[in-house]
Amino acid sequence: MDFGGADGGALAGAFASGCAATWGFIQMILIGPLKRQLAELKSDCEKRDDRAQARIAQLETLLLMHGPGPLREQLQAAISEIRVREEWASTT
């Protein structure tokens, strides 16, 4: 095929439109569903993280209320350290 001949522009245009159609097909058939699935998985993970954080807070409260003295002291120190680290990370 001679892309530089009399029908070269038409052949080049046909080739370019074929490439564009193939790209659109790949995006629609392959990439689109994968992006949707990734968004769903991310949403599920965020929901699980929120539930886990809520459960951790419940368990910390229970341990602070009903745990033995040394455990309560260690738990309070750990919670304070975590909060200090989170505040420091949010300011930097």
Backbone hydrogen bonds, N-H to C=O, Kabsch-Sander energy under -0.5 kcal/mol:
donor,donor_aa,acceptor,acceptor_aa,energy
3,F,1,M,-0.7
5,G,2,D,-0.9
8,G,5,G,-1.2
11,L,7,D,-2.3
12,A,8,G,-2.7
13,G,9,G,-2.3
14,A,10,A,-2.3
15,F,11,L,-2.5
16,A,12,A,-2.5
17,S,13,G,-2.5
18,G,14,A,-2.1
19,C,15,F,-2.2
20,A,16,A,-2.4
21,A,17,S,-2.4
22,T,18,G,-2.3
23,W,19,C,-2.5
24,G,20,A,-2.4
25,F,21,A,-2.3
26,I,22,T,-2.6
27,Q,23,W,-2.5
28,M,24,G,-2.4
29,I,25,F,-3.0
30,L,26,I,-2.1
31,I,26,I,-1.9
32,G,27,Q,-2.6
34,L,30,L,-1.1
35,K,31,I,-2.4
36,R,32,G,-2.2
37,Q,33,P,-2.6
38,L,34,L,-2.4
39,A,35,K,-2.2
40,E,36,R,-2.2
41,L,37,Q,-2.5
42,K,38,L,-2.4
43,S,39,A,-2.2
44,D,40,E,-2.5
45,C,41,L,-2.4
46,E,42,K,-2.3
47,K,43,S,-2.1
48,R,44,D,-2.4
49,D,45,C,-2.5
50,D,46,E,-2.2
51,R,47,K,-2.4
52,A,48,R,-2.7
53,Q,49,D,-2.5
54,A,50,D,-2.1
55,R,51,R,-2.3
56,I,52,A,-2.6
57,A,53,Q,-2.2
58,Q,54,A,-2.0
59,L,55,R,-2.7
60,E,56,I,-2.7
61,T,57,A,-2.1
62,L,58,Q,-2.4
63,L,59,L,-2.6
64,L,60,E,-2.6
65,M,61,T,-2.1
66,H,62,L,-2.9
67,G,63,L,-2.1
72,R,68,P,-2.3
73,E,69,G,-2.2
74,Q,70,P,-2.2
75,L,71,L,-2.6
76,Q,72,R,-2.6
77,A,73,E,-2.1
78,A,74,Q,-2.3
79,I,75,L,-2.6
80,S,76,Q,-2.4
81,E,77,A,-2.3
82,I,78,A,-2.3
83,R,79,I,-2.4
84,V,80,S,-2.3
85,R,81,E,-2.4
86,E,82,I,-2.5
87,E,83,R,-2.5
88,W,84,V,-2.5
89,A,85,R,-2.5
90,S,86,E,-2.0
91,T,87,E,-1.2
92,T,88,W,-1.0
